[in-house]
Amino acid sequence: MYQRFMQKAVRFLRQEDGPTAVEYAVMLALIVVVCIVAIKSVGTNTNSVFSNITLNTAAGS
């Protein structure tokens, strides 16, 4: 049983599919992190703009 598992593991590591899948997973994780940071930054800037609009509207009334 252990021998069959090791043979399958060695075969998987020798194939190109394993490392390629890991590379794609790492790239996907990096893209997700960049998207989250960008969305958070846009959200913060948008909140600031709307706060300024609210203050200017209230002061002008």
N, C-alpha and C positions, 0 to 999 in steps of 0.2 A: 504494500500500500504506500509506504513512504517512498519507495523506489519509483513507483509510477508518478507520484506527485512531483518528485524532483526532476524526472525526465520531462514532464509537461512544463514545469517552471523553466528549465533550461531551454526547451524548445521555444517557449514564449519570449524569453529574453533574447534569443538569437534572431527572431523574426523582427522585421521593421515595424510591425503594427504596434507593439508595446511602447517603444520610445516615442513614436509619432503621436500616439494617443496622449501620452504624458505632456509632450510639447504643446499640443493643442489645448490641453486642460490648463496649463500654465498661462498660455496666451489669453485664453478666455478669462481667467481670473484677473489678469492684469487689465484687460479691457473693462471688466466689471468695476474694478477699483477706480479706474480713470473716469468712467461714467458716473459713479456715485459722487466722486469729488466734484466733477463738473456740475452736476445737478444741484448739489449742496451750495456751491458757489453762486450759481444762477438764482437759486431760491433766496439766498441771503441778500443779494443785490436787488432782487425784485421787492423783497420786503422793505428794504431801505427806501427804494423809490416810492412805493405806495405810502410809507410812513411820512415822507416829505410832502407828498401830494396832500395827504390828510391834514398835516399841520398847516400848510400854506392855504388850503381851502378854509380851514377853521379860522385862521388869522385874518383872512380876507373878508369874512362874512360880517 
